[in-house]
Amino acid sequence: QEQLVESGGGLVQAGGSLRLSCAASGRSFSTFVMAWFRQAPGKEREFVANMWISRYYADSVKGRFTISRDNAKNTVYLQMNSLKPEDTAVYLCAAARSWTTGVTNQDYWGKGTLVTVSS
């Protein structure tokens, strides 16, 4: 199975940037659709972005966030620019065996990394 570990979270001021990383330890990384989700306190987990070959983004982050992957390093990234306070959340990496943006359809989850955006 895939083990996913996120890193790169932290505190940043509004308008700033962060790059999140998700390292996978399994042998089948290149076969998975990789995704980023986020969850703020008191809110449901929501889809942010995913990709296999093509990329797909939630409207709330389109134009500001970029998802990418390096299959040679078993790593997926989320470059976050022009951050807003409403982006504050725990960001979680996920892997799916099929194309899906659904929370309940992901096969593997990381534990998350906290991103806090101050105004």
C-alpha positions, 0 to 999 in steps of 0.5 A: 500500500501507499504511505503518504507524508505531507510537509511544507505547511506553516504560517504565512501572511496573506498574499504569500506563497507556500509549497506543499510536498507529499512523499509516497513510499509505495511502489505504484505511485505513478499509477495513482491519481494524486490529489490534495484536499483541505479541511478547516475546523468545523468544515467538511473536507473539500477537494482542492486539486488532483492530477494523473496526466491532466490537472483539475482544480477547485474553482476556489484555488484555480489560478492561484494553486498549481499541482505537479508531480515527480514520479521519479521521486514519488512526490506530488506538490502543491504550489500555493500563491496569493494565499488568502486567510480562507485558505487556512486549513489542514491540507491532506494528500490523497491517492486514488486508483481511479479518477475521482474528486470525492472524499469517500473514493480516495484509497490512501490518505496522508495525515495532513500538514497545517497551513495558516494564512494571517491577514 
